[in-house]
């Protein structure tokens, strides 16, 4: 065997192998984190740069029960902050994917989702839900009734729990929007 082949066998191929393992193992680490702060999200969706005053809705009574029905469990907060300008609301909600919370920003306009963005993702799996190819399918979605959305949301293999969490949060944002705009 000549010298260049020995170098390839002993140095280059093991180096490529180690690099491949490193890249595969680090993918979950690159996918976790805060992608956008609440403030950045609100600045982007209220284009004039003037963010409406923060409002609060208390989850109690029938509202609390309906949110529990939507999520399948009680929401872990007693109140939810939102921002409203005319018939357009913005919500930053959290739901557990598998073990850790996913923070999602929603914009609802005239009872339809206008924008959905993953602001923070803390799980090691399911991070694909942050990409526009997934979040785009929520645009224009509305409540069918209290029991679901008017459109099926396509899942992502390996991200079933994250997709489910996003779908439930979408329903919650739409329901809360209807509640505050009906008053």
C-alpha positions in Angstrom: 0.0 0.0 0.0 1.4 3.4 -0.9 1.8 6.3 1.6 -1.3 8.4 0.6 -3.6 5.5 1.1 -2.2 4.9 4.6 -2.8 8.5 5.5 -6.4 8.3 4.2 -7.1 5.1 6.2 -5.5 6.3 9.4 -6.3 10.0 9.6 -8.8 11.2 7.0 -11.6 8.6 7.3 -11.6 8.5 11.1 -11.7 12.3 11.1 -14.7 12.2 8.8 -16.4 9.6 11.0 -15.8 11.7 14.1 -17.1 14.8 12.4 -20.3 13.0 11.3 -20.9 11.7 14.8 -20.4 15.2 16.3 -22.8 16.8 13.8 -25.5 14.2 14.4 -25.2 14.4 18.2 -25.2 18.2 18.3 -28.4 18.6 16.2 -30.7 18.6 19.2 -28.4 21.2 21.0 -28.7 23.5 18.0 -32.4 23.1 17.9 -33.2 24.0 21.5 -33.4 27.6 22.7 -35.1 30.9 22.5 -35.5 32.0 18.9 -37.3 35.2 19.5 -38.2 37.2 22.7 -41.8 38.2 23.3 -40.8 41.8 22.8 -39.3 41.0 19.4 -42.4 39.1 18.3 -44.7 41.9 19.3 -42.5 44.5 17.6 -42.7 42.5 14.3 -46.5 41.9 14.3 -47.5 45.5 15.3 -45.8 47.1 12.3 -46.1 50.7 13.5 -43.7 49.8 16.3 -46.3 50.8 18.9 -47.2 47.8 20.9 -50.7 48.0 22.5 -51.0 48.0 26.2 -50.7 44.5 27.8 -54.1 43.2 28.9 -54.8 40.3 31.1 -57.6 37.7 31.1 -58.2 35.6 34.2 -58.8 31.9 33.7 -61.7 31.1 36.0 -65.1 29.6 36.0 -66.5 28.5 32.6 -63.5 29.9 30.8 -61.1 27.8 32.9 -63.2 24.7 32.2 -63.3 25.3 28.5 -59.5 25.8 28.3 -59.1 22.5 30.3 -61.3 20.8 27.7 -59.2 22.2 24.8 -55.8 21.3 26.4 -56.9 18.0 28.0 -55.5 19.3 31.3 -55.7 22.5 33.4 -53.6 25.4 32.0 -50.7 26.0 34.4 -51.3 29.7 34.8 -54.2 31.6 36.4 -54.1 34.5 33.9 -53.0 35.0 30.3 -51.5 38.2 28.9 -52.5 39.4 25.5 -52.3 42.5 23.3 -55.2 43.9 21.3 -55.6 46.4 18.6 -59.1 46.6 17.2 -60.2 43.1 16.3 -56.6 41.8 16.2 -55.0 40.1 19.2 -51.6 38.6 20.0 -51.0 35.8 22.5 -47.9 34.2 23.9 -48.8 30.8 25.2 -46.9 27.8 26.6 -47.6 24.1 26.5 -45.6 21.1 27.4 -44.4 19.1 24.4 -43.1 15.9 26.0 -41.4 17.2 29.1 -40.6 20.9 28.7 -42.6 23.9 27.6 -42.9 25.2 24.1 -43.5 29.0 23.9 -45.6 30.0 20.9 -46.7 33.5 19.6 -50.1 33.7 17.9 -51.8 36.5 16.1 -55.5 36.2 15.6 -57.4 38.6 13.3 -61.2 38.4 12.8 -61.3 34.9 14.4 -58.6 33.4 12.1 -55.0 32.7 12.8 -52.9 35.3 11.0 -49.4 34.3 12.3 -48.0 31.5 14.4 -44.4 31.4 15.5 -42.4 29.2 17.9 -40.6 31.6 20.2 -38.8 29.1 22.4 -38.3 25.4 22.2 -36.7 23.4 25.0 -37.1 19.8 24.0 -34.5 17.6 22.3 -37.0 16.3 19.8 -39.8 17.8 17.8 -38.0 21.1 17.0 -39.1 20.9 13.4 -42.3 22.7 14.3 -40.4 26.0 14.4 -39.9 26.0 10.6 -42.2 28.0 8.3 -43.1 24.9 6.3 -45.0 23.7 9.4 -46.3 27.0 10.9 -47.6 28.2 7.5 -50.4 25.7 7.5 -52.0 27.4 10.5 -52.6 30.7 8.6 -56.3 31.2 8.1 -57.3 28.5 10.5 -60.4 29.1 12.7 -62.4 27.3 15.3 -64.8 24.8 13.8 -66.7 24.9 17.1 -65.4 24.5 20.6 -64.1 21.0 19.8 -61.5 21.7 17.1 -60.0 23.6 14.2 -61.6 24.0 10.8 -58.6 22.5 9.1 -56.5 19.4 9.6 -52.9 20.1 10.6 -50.3 17.8 9.0 -48.0 16.2 11.5 -44.2 15.7 11.4 -42.7 12.3 11.9 -40.9 12.3 15.2 -42.6 15.5 16.4 -46.0 14.1 17.3 -46.2 15.6 20.8 -44.9 19.0 19.6 -47.4 19.1 16.8 -50.2 18.2 19.2 -49.1 20.9 21.6 -49.1 23.5 18.8 -52.5 22.4 17.6 -54.1 22.6 21.1 -52.4 26.0 21.7 -53.8 27.3 18.4 -57.3 26.3 19.5 -56.8 28.0 22.9 -55.6 31.2 21.2 -58.6 31.3 18.9 -61.0 30.5 21.8 -59.5 33.3 24.0 -59.6 35.7 21.1 -63.3 35.0 20.6 -63.9 35.5 24.3 -62.1 38.9 24.6 -63.5 40.3 21.3 -67.1 39.3 22.2 -67.0 41.5 25.3 
